[in-house]
């Protein structure tokens, strides 16, 4: 039964423009779901550069292991993604299923199996009926089209209540570079390299090494800055492909030149938008929360504190209940392991500072904060000293809806 659309979902979906060198689509092949798309296929032009970041889980799924083994070549001709079955904790049979899928795609395209990157998402521990995929691939590749982004985004959903897409264009030299991205994720979202499935494509001319560097840096500020439930998936993966088809723009080579910085900013905007859409589709979510941490010794300390707040069930349930129980924020800072002196801590909810320098603000009135908590967008600010370290984490509240969705996940 389809889940109701998240109340935090955007009112409208963007229309992603075609990108030279990529065709894609989504199709139904009955892996787990009946009557809905569950297979995404993306065909990439010869000479496409590729980069990736992956889960750090010690129980990585077979498709993740396959991608990690072969992404070092820096080239790809196709990406194949199935929804409904994670092909994780499936042993040799799972690896064989991944390899067979890559080989089947390679046979259709006339390329090497190692040039086909595979992802899976869904239930862990069940064998993947890969024959349903391999038998469908010739027809599905034949259906690929330049404007297939919406179909592709639909096909990678599991408990997602809406498809997630983002796009940017950036003027480089005498031309414009396009960056499109799609993602999936709703639960089992916690930052630990990639935190979900994401596929980003650009027509920029850029070498794999620089592409990998930019992806890694942008990932830290986007997908690694979100959390829904503190659980890191076995299948997390973000892939970034550059078709090198836009010859109207100069080749991007050097990390610190202006053209590369412009491209990086646009890439970061796409990745942040996708990451925030995942949080807005958090299972059972009713409120979108931004945690700002400043004054820390460095970014890593600020990031750690922000995650401790964002992952706290007590903080998240208080926000769900619209209760300005700021003591739970104090608790989360204290448990973070950052060893912050109490007298250095200041806390605000919205625009109202509740505590400064380790004590409650004299005359603090909870009334405006309680009214603010009734909104869908909640900002929490925590200052922990005079340092230059700061971080921003996005999360959602924790409602009974999260339990309902996950209690019935396999039904």
C-alpha positions in Angstrom: 0.0 0.0 0.0 1.5 3.4 -1.0 2.5 5.6 1.9 0.9 9.1 2.1 3.0 11.9 0.7 5.2 13.6 3.3 3.8 16.9 4.6 7.3 18.3 4.2 7.4 17.4 0.4 7.9 20.2 -2.1 4.8 21.4 -3.8 6.2 20.7 -7.3 8.9 18.6 -8.8 11.6 20.3 -11.0 11.8 19.3 -14.7 15.3 18.1 -15.3 16.7 19.1 -18.7 18.4 16.6 -21.0 22.2 16.2 -20.7 24.3 15.2 -23.7 25.7 11.8 -23.3 23.1 10.3 -21.0 19.8 8.4 -21.5 17.8 6.7 -18.8 14.5 5.3 -17.7 12.6 3.4 -15.1 10.7 0.2 -15.6 8.8 -2.5 -13.7 10.2 -6.0 -13.5 8.5 -7.3 -10.4 11.5 -7.6 -8.0 9.3 -7.0 -5.0 6.6 -4.5 -5.9 3.6 -5.1 -8.0 2.5 -2.6 -10.6 5.3 0.0 -10.0 8.7 0.8 -11.4 11.5 -0.9 -9.6 14.4 -0.9 -12.1 16.4 2.2 -13.1 18.8 2.0 -16.1 21.1 4.8 -17.1 23.2 4.6 -20.3 26.3 6.8 -20.5 28.3 7.8 -23.5 31.7 6.3 -24.2 34.4 8.3 -22.4 32.2 9.2 -19.4 34.2 9.9 -16.2 32.8 8.6 -12.9 33.4 9.0 -9.2 31.7 7.5 -6.2 31.4 7.5 -2.4 30.1 4.5 -0.5 28.9 3.3 2.9 31.5 2.6 5.6 29.4 -0.2 6.9 31.3 -3.5 7.6 28.3 -5.4 6.2 28.4 -3.7 2.7 26.1 -5.1 0.1 27.4 -7.0 -3.0 26.7 -4.1 -5.4 28.7 -1.7 -3.2 31.6 -4.1 -3.2 31.3 -4.4 -7.0 31.4 -0.6 -7.4 34.3 -0.1 -5.0 36.3 -2.7 -6.9 35.7 -1.2 -10.3 35.2 2.6 -9.9 39.0 3.1 -9.8 39.1 2.9 -13.5 37.3 6.3 -13.6 35.0 5.3 -16.5 31.5 4.0 -16.8 29.0 3.1 -19.5 26.0 2.3 -17.5 24.3 2.4 -14.0 21.7 -0.2 -13.1 19.7 0.1 -9.9 17.0 -2.1 -8.5 14.5 -1.3 -5.7 12.9 -3.8 -3.3 15.8 -6.1 -2.6 19.2 -4.8 -1.1 21.2 -7.9 -2.2 23.0 -7.5 1.1 24.2 -10.3 3.4 23.7 -12.7 0.5 27.2 -14.2 0.3 28.6 -15.6 -2.9 25.1 -15.8 -4.5 24.7 -12.0 -4.1 28.0 -11.3 -5.7 27.1 -13.7 -8.6 23.8 -11.8 -9.0 25.6 -8.5 -9.2 28.2 -9.8 -11.7 25.5 -11.4 -13.8 23.5 -8.1 -13.9 26.6 -6.2 -15.0 27.5 -8.7 -17.6 23.9 -8.6 -19.0 24.1 -4.8 -19.3 27.5 -5.0 -20.9 26.2 -7.4 -23.5 23.5 -5.0 -24.5 25.9 -2.0 -24.7 28.9 -3.8 -26.1 31.2 -2.8 -23.2 33.0 -4.4 -20.3 31.1 -5.6 -17.3 33.5 -3.6 -15.2 32.1 -0.4 -16.9 28.6 -1.1 -15.5 28.0 0.1 -11.9 25.3 -1.6 -9.9 23.1 -0.5 -6.9 20.4 -2.2 -4.9 18.0 -1.0 -2.2 15.4 -2.8 -0.2 15.1 -5.7 2.2 18.4 -7.1 3.5 19.2 -10.8 3.6 17.0 -12.1 0.8 18.4 -13.5 -2.5 18.0 -11.1 -5.4 15.9 -12.7 -8.3 18.4 -11.2 -10.7 17.0 -13.1 -13.7 14.1 -10.7 -13.6 16.6 -7.9 -14.1 18.8 -9.6 -16.7 15.9 -10.8 -18.8 14.4 -7.2 -18.8 17.6 -5.3 -19.6 17.6 -5.5 -23.4 14.1 -4.0 -23.6 14.7 -1.5 -20.8 17.9 -0.2 -22.4 15.8 0.2 -25.6 13.4 2.5 -23.7 16.1 4.8 -22.4 15.6 8.5 -23.4 17.2 11.8 -22.7 14.2 13.0 -20.7 13.8 9.9 -18.6 14.8 11.5 -15.3 11.4 11.5 -13.6 10.9 7.8 -14.5 14.3 6.9 -13.2 13.7 8.8 -9.9 10.4 6.9 -9.4 12.0 3.6 -10.0 14.6 3.8 -7.2 12.1 4.5 -4.4 11.3 2.1 -1.5 9.5 3.8 1.4 10.0 7.2 -0.2 6.8 9.1 -0.6 8.0 11.2 -3.4 10.7 11.2 -6.1 13.8 13.4 -5.4 15.3 15.4 -8.2 17.5 18.6 -8.5 19.2 20.5 -11.3 21.5 23.5 -11.8 23.1 25.2 -14.7 26.3 27.2 -14.4 27.9 29.5 -16.9 31.5 28.4 -17.6 33.4 30.3 -20.3 31.2 30.8 -23.3 28.8 28.0 -22.5 26.6 26.5 -19.7 27.2 23.3 -17.8 24.2 21.3 -16.6 24.1 19.2 -13.5 21.2 16.9 -12.8 20.7 14.6 -9.8 18.2 12.1 -8.5 18.2 10.3 -5.1 16.3 8.0 -2.9 16.1 7.7 0.9 13.6 8.0 3.7 14.8 5.7 6.5 18.1 4.1 7.5 19.6 7.5 6.9 22.7 8.5 9.0 25.8 10.2 7.7 28.6 7.7 7.1 30.0 8.5 3.7 27.0 8.6 1.4 23.9 7.7 3.5 21.5 6.8 0.6 21.5 6.3 -3.1 22.2 9.3 -5.3 23.1 9.6 -9.0 24.4 12.9 -10.3 25.3 13.6 -14.0 26.9 16.6 -15.7 28.0 17.3 -19.2 31.2 19.0 -18.0 34.6 17.9 -19.4 36.4 16.9 -16.3 38.9 14.2 -15.4 38.0 11.3 -12.9 40.5 12.4 -10.3 39.2 15.9 -9.9 35.6 14.6 -10.1 36.3 12.3 -7.2 37.9 15.1 -5.1 34.9 17.4 -5.7 32.4 14.7 -4.9 34.1 13.8 -1.7 34.3 17.4 -0.5 30.7 18.2 -1.4 29.5 15.0 0.1 30.8 16.1 3.5 28.7 19.2 3.4 25.5 17.5 2.1 24.7 13.8 2.4 27.1 13.5 5.4 25.2 16.3 7.1 21.8 14.6 7.3 20.3 12.0 9.6 16.8 10.6 10.0 17.3 7.7 12.4 21.0 7.3 13.0 21.1 4.0 11.1 23.7 3.6 8.3 22.7 1.4 5.4 24.6 -1.5 3.9 24.0 -0.1 0.5 24.7 3.7 0.7 26.2 5.0 -2.6 26.5 8.3 -4.4 27.8 8.2 -8.0 28.9 11.3 -10.0 29.3 11.0 -13.8 30.6 13.5 -16.3 29.8 12.7 -19.9 32.6 15.1 -21.1 30.1 16.1 -23.9 30.0 19.9 -23.4 32.8 21.1 -25.7 31.4 24.7 -25.6 32.9 25.0 -22.1 36.6 24.7 -21.1 37.9 21.5 -19.6 37.9 21.6 -15.8 41.4 20.7 -14.6 42.8 22.6 -11.7 41.1 22.5 -8.3 41.4 26.1 -7.4 40.7 27.9 -10.7 37.5 30.0 -10.9 35.7 27.7 -13.4 36.1 24.7 -11.1 35.0 26.7 -8.1 31.8 27.7 -10.0 31.2 24.1 -10.9 31.8 22.9 -7.4 29.3 25.5 -6.0 26.6 24.3 -8.4 27.4 20.7 -7.6 27.1 21.4 -3.9 23.7 23.1 -4.4 22.4 20.0 -6.2 23.7 17.7 -3.5 22.4 19.8 -0.6 19.0 20.0 -2.2 18.8 16.2 -2.7 20.0 15.6 0.9 17.4 18.0 2.3 14.7 16.3 0.2 15.7 13.0 1.9 15.2 14.5 5.3 11.9 16.1 4.3 10.8 12.5 3.3 12.0 11.0 6.6 9.8 8.2 7.6 6.9 9.6 9.6 8.4 13.1 9.6 6.3 16.2 10.3 9.0 18.8 11.0 12.3 19.7 9.2 15.0 20.6 11.7 18.3 22.5 11.1 20.9 22.3 13.8 23.5 25.0 13.8 26.6 24.6 15.9 29.3 27.3 16.2 32.2 28.4 18.3 33.8 24.9 18.4 37.5 24.1 18.2 37.1 22.9 14.6 34.6 21.6 12.2 34.8 18.0 13.3 33.9 18.9 16.9 31.0 21.0 15.7 29.8 18.2 13.4 30.0 15.7 16.3 27.9 17.9 18.5 25.4 18.6 15.8 24.9 14.9 15.1 24.5 14.2 18.8 21.6 16.7 18.9 20.1 15.6 15.6 20.2 11.9 16.4 18.8 12.2 20.0 15.4 10.5 20.2 14.5 12.7 23.1 15.2 15.9 21.2 13.4 14.6 18.1 10.3 13.4 20.0 10.2 16.7 22.0 10.1 18.6 18.6 7.4 16.2 17.3 5.4 17.0 20.4 6.0 20.7 20.0 7.6 20.9 23.4 10.4 23.4 23.9 12.2 21.1 26.3 15.6 22.7 25.7 17.2 20.6 28.5 17.3 17.7 26.1 19.6 19.8 23.9 21.9 20.3 26.9 21.8 16.5 27.4 22.7 15.8 23.8 25.7 18.3 23.9 26.9 16.6 27.0 26.7 13.1 25.6 28.5 14.0 22.4 31.9 13.3 23.8 33.1 16.8 22.8 33.9 17.7 26.4 32.4 21.3 26.2 32.5 23.3 29.5 29.0 24.1 30.6 29.8 27.8 30.9 30.6 27.9 27.2 27.2 26.7 26.0 24.5 29.0 24.6 21.2 27.7 23.1 18.6 29.2 20.9 15.4 27.8 19.4 14.4 29.9 16.4 15.4 33.5 17.1 15.0 33.2 20.9 18.1 32.5 23.0 17.1 30.4 26.0 20.5 30.0 27.6 23.7 32.0 27.4 27.1 31.1 28.8 25.8 28.1 30.7 22.8 29.6 32.4 19.2 30.4 31.5 18.6 33.9 30.1 17.2 36.1 32.9 13.4 36.5 32.4 13.2 33.8 29.7 9.6 33.4 28.5 8.7 30.1 27.0 5.6 31.4 25.3 7.1 32.6 21.9 9.3 29.4 21.7 6.2 27.2 22.2 4.4 29.1 19.5 7.5 28.7 17.2 7.6 24.9 17.8 4.2 24.6 16.1 5.7 25.4 12.7 7.1 22.8 10.2 10.6 24.4 10.0 12.6 24.3 13.3 16.1 25.9 13.8 18.2 25.0 16.8 21.4 27.0 17.4 24.1 26.0 19.8 27.2 28.0 20.5 29.9 26.2 22.4 32.8 28.7 22.7 34.9 31.2 20.7 36.4 28.8 18.2 36.1 29.0 14.4 34.6 25.5 14.0 31.0 25.4 12.8 28.7 22.8 11.3 25.1 22.5 10.0 23.1 19.3 10.3 19.7 18.6 8.9 17.2 16.1 10.5 13.5 15.5 11.1 11.4 14.8 14.1 10.5 11.3 15.4 6.8 10.5 15.3 4.7 7.3 15.7 4.6 7.2 12.0 8.2 6.1 11.9 7.2 3.0 14.0 4.2 2.3 11.8 6.2 2.3 8.6 9.1 0.2 9.9 6.9 -2.3 11.7 5.2 -3.1 8.4 8.2 -2.7 6.1 8.2 -6.3 4.8 4.5 -6.7 4.5 
